[in-house]
Amino acid sequence: MRYPIEVLTKNEVQRLLDACGKEKWTDRRNYALIMLLYRSGLRIAEALAIRPCDIELDRGSIRVLHAKGGQARTVGIDPMASRVLGDWIIEHRTLGYSQGDAVFMTVSGRSLTQGYLRRKIPELGRAAGIHKRVHAHGLRHTHASELRAEGIDIAVIKRQLGHSSLLTTIQYLDHLKPESVVQAIMKRA
């Protein structure tokens, strides 16, 4: 069954981030990972494959070496997410991890899995009291929706999301903002 796309509001994203906590290093790791997904629009596998050496915080860029379809690309990351990611990378280093290790590791030193993220984000959504379906790919939808609402050119959104076709991006955005159809019909005399 395919569920409808549900975009989170800024308030809901903040509640999701707050639900991570900050006490344990794993809380701070999860916070940084959710911030990365939300502010970069990366796919889960792309985010989990990122290494510190792929990130250039001063340029606001991340090299995605293992993108969908085996392609590589560079995405942008905004200053807010850069600060959070930068703080996490410093902590990552103090935990004994190297520039070549994945940014998001488990307690036992392995890379986080997609399965962990698919369980953890809905759990955090419930803890945050969000009644929508909360999942990692939903953060990608939220990112794309916010970019479009900010007036970012569709061609830029296409490149940020790593779509191979502009038509894919247009269809993607069309599903994210069905309110435009509702509003148009509501204006009828």
Disulfide bonds with the S-S distance in Angstrom:
none
